[in-house]
């Protein structure tokens, strides 16, 4: 089967990560979904951005199984698969290890909206998921990471909706 569109979209988005200073080395990835086929294209694991091409993107189903590609998909594939399966409204996922975001995440605090530039895109603080439990880490780590993200957003959205209702 030809997955040209999602391969090219994933490739183009991945190539922006180093250009924008959002990744170092081979860390980070972008995936692009094709919901009609229940598949996504994702960056292969450990491949330098300078060595990428659309043909090297790995095609994976929403259960995290490789459908097409000769390279191993990103180690984050199961996280992406969980998010695509649970959130039907998303068609792309970006995972970076940008220096400042990684440093901020260590604070275990949401990213506050301090100015109008931020508020152009978000009206509430950007959620930062709490650390995972030892049990989740010892289990299927990447799979559990997807649910850690989902649960964080559920809790934060519920809090936001409840807070707005009180006013």
Backbone torsions as a table, in degrees:
resi	resn	phi	psi	omega
1	UNK	NA	150.7	-177.9
2	UNK	-98.2	121.0	-179.7
3	UNK	-113.2	34.4	-173.0
4	UNK	-54.6	-47.7	-175.6
5	UNK	-60.1	-51.9	-176.2
6	UNK	-72.1	-30.9	175.3
7	UNK	-62.2	-47.2	-178.4
8	UNK	-67.1	-41.1	179.5
9	UNK	-64.0	-44.6	178.4
10	UNK	-64.5	-41.7	178.5
11	UNK	-60.8	-51.2	-178.3
12	UNK	-58.9	-42.7	-179.6
13	UNK	-68.2	-40.9	177.6
14	UNK	-61.7	-37.5	-178.3
15	UNK	-67.4	-23.2	177.9
16	UNK	-73.7	-25.4	-176.0
17	UNK	-58.7	-53.6	178.6
18	UNK	-69.5	-32.7	179.4
19	UNK	-62.2	-33.5	-178.8
20	UNK	-93.3	3.5	178.7
21	UNK	71.7	27.2	-176.6
22	UNK	-93.9	-8.2	-179.0
23	UNK	-140.4	158.0	171.4
24	UNK	-122.7	147.7	176.1
25	UNK	56.3	-124.5	178.9
26	UNK	-108.8	8.4	-175.8
27	UNK	-69.2	146.3	175.9
28	UNK	90.4	163.7	-178.0
29	UNK	-169.7	162.5	173.3
30	UNK	-129.3	142.7	172.5
31	UNK	-124.9	154.4	179.5
32	UNK	-129.6	127.8	-176.8
33	UNK	-97.0	150.4	167.3
34	UNK	-119.9	94.7	-174.1
35	UNK	-64.3	-30.5	-179.6
36	UNK	-64.5	-26.6	179.2
37	UNK	-105.5	-7.0	-178.5
38	UNK	66.7	37.8	-175.4
39	UNK	-133.7	162.9	170.4
40	UNK	-145.5	155.6	174.8
41	UNK	-102.8	138.3	-178.4
42	UNK	-141.4	153.7	178.7
43	UNK	-61.5	139.1	175.7
44	UNK	-71.8	152.0	-177.3
45	UNK	-69.5	133.7	172.2
46	UNK	71.9	9.1	-179.2
47	UNK	-92.2	128.4	178.8
48	UNK	-62.9	144.6	-179.6
49	UNK	-59.1	-34.5	179.7
50	UNK	-67.7	-18.0	179.6
51	UNK	-99.3	0.5	-177.8
52	UNK	-74.9	155.8	170.6
53	UNK	-152.9	161.8	178.2
54	UNK	-56.5	-35.2	-177.8
55	UNK	-67.4	-22.1	-179.2
56	UNK	-85.0	-11.5	177.3
57	UNK	-63.5	139.8	-177.4
58	UNK	-97.3	135.2	178.4
59	UNK	-95.0	127.4	-173.9
60	UNK	-133.5	148.7	176.4
61	UNK	-88.9	174.6	-175.8
62	UNK	-72.4	0.5	172.0
63	UNK	-101.6	0.9	177.7
64	UNK	88.6	10.5	179.9
65	UNK	-88.8	135.1	177.4
66	UNK	-68.6	129.5	179.1
67	UNK	-102.3	-39.6	-179.7
68	UNK	-154.3	140.2	178.2
69	UNK	136.3	148.7	-178.3
70	UNK	-98.8	-11.5	179.9
71	UNK	-101.5	162.2	176.4
72	UNK	-75.2	135.8	176.8
73	UNK	-69.0	164.4	177.7
74	UNK	-47.3	148.0	175.9
75	UNK	-64.9	-15.1	178.9
76	UNK	-89.3	6.4	-174.6
77	UNK	-56.1	-43.5	-178.2
78	UNK	-65.3	-34.2	176.1
79	UNK	-63.2	-47.9	178.8
80	UNK	-60.1	-43.5	-178.3
81	UNK	-60.2	-44.4	178.7
82	UNK	-60.9	-45.4	-178.0
83	UNK	-64.7	-42.7	177.9
84	UNK	-63.9	-40.2	-177.4
85	UNK	-69.4	-37.4	-175.6
86	UNK	-86.2	-30.7	-177.2
87	UNK	-115.9	96.7	-175.3
88	UNK	-69.2	-14.1	-177.3
89	UNK	-87.1	-2.4	-179.0
90	UNK	-103.8	143.8	-179.8
91	UNK	-125.3	-0.4	177.9
92	UNK	-156.0	148.0	179.8
93	UNK	-134.0	135.1	176.7
94	UNK	-117.5	128.6	178.3
95	UNK	-126.5	114.5	179.7
96	UNK	-121.2	167.9	172.5
97	UNK	-124.0	46.1	-178.1
98	UNK	-61.6	143.1	-173.4
99	UNK	-54.1	-49.5	-175.1
100	UNK	-73.1	-39.8	179.2
101	UNK	-66.4	-39.3	178.7
102	UNK	-65.1	-43.4	178.3
103	UNK	-62.6	-43.7	-179.9
104	UNK	-63.6	-40.3	-178.1
105	UNK	-58.8	-29.1	178.4
106	UNK	-63.6	-21.7	178.6
107	UNK	-75.9	-15.5	-178.4
108	UNK	58.0	36.2	178.0
109	UNK	-124.4	147.7	174.6
110	UNK	-62.7	155.2	178.2
111	UNK	-84.9	115.6	-176.7
112	UNK	-74.5	152.5	175.2
113	UNK	-90.4	104.2	-174.7
114	UNK	-95.8	-19.5	-175.2
115	UNK	-148.8	177.2	-176.7
116	UNK	-67.8	-28.4	178.2
117	UNK	-62.5	-44.3	176.3
118	UNK	-65.4	-42.5	-175.8
119	UNK	-67.5	-16.1	174.3
120	UNK	-64.5	-25.6	-175.7
121	UNK	-113.6	-26.6	-178.6
122	UNK	-138.4	143.2	177.5
123	UNK	-108.1	-6.1	177.4
124	UNK	-132.4	161.5	178.4
125	UNK	-56.9	147.7	-179.7
126	UNK	-81.1	120.8	-174.8
127	UNK	-64.3	142.9	172.5
128	UNK	-120.1	117.5	-177.6
129	UNK	-67.2	144.0	177.6
130	UNK	-71.7	166.0	176.8
131	UNK	-59.3	149.7	178.7
132	UNK	-77.7	153.7	176.4
133	UNK	-70.5	158.0	177.6
134	UNK	-58.6	-36.3	-179.8
135	UNK	-62.8	-43.5	179.1
136	UNK	-66.2	-40.7	-179.2
137	UNK	-64.6	-40.5	-179.1
138	UNK	-72.2	-19.7	-179.9
139	UNK	-81.3	-138.7	178.7
140	UNK	-87.5	86.5	-168.1
141	UNK	-50.7	-52.8	-176.0
142	UNK	-67.1	-38.4	176.7
143	UNK	-63.3	-47.5	-179.7
144	UNK	-64.3	-31.3	178.1
145	UNK	-59.0	-39.7	177.1
146	UNK	-58.4	-43.6	180.0
147	UNK	-73.2	-29.9	175.4
148	UNK	-62.4	-41.9	178.4
149	UNK	-65.3	-48.0	-179.3
150	UNK	-59.5	-47.2	-178.7
151	UNK	-64.2	-37.4	177.3
152	UNK	-61.5	-48.0	-179.2
153	UNK	-64.8	-39.6	177.9
154	UNK	-59.2	-46.2	-179.2
155	UNK	-65.1	-44.5	-177.1
156	UNK	-68.0	-41.6	-179.3
157	UNK	-66.3	-41.9	178.1
158	UNK	-60.3	-43.7	179.7
159	UNK	-62.7	-42.9	179.8
160	UNK	-63.8	-46.9	-179.5
161	UNK	-63.4	-41.5	-179.5
162	UNK	-65.9	-42.3	179.3
163	UNK	-61.6	-45.3	179.7
164	UNK	-65.1	-36.0	179.9
165	UNK	-63.8	-35.3	-179.3
166	UNK	-65.5	-28.4	-178.3
167	UNK	-82.0	NA	NA
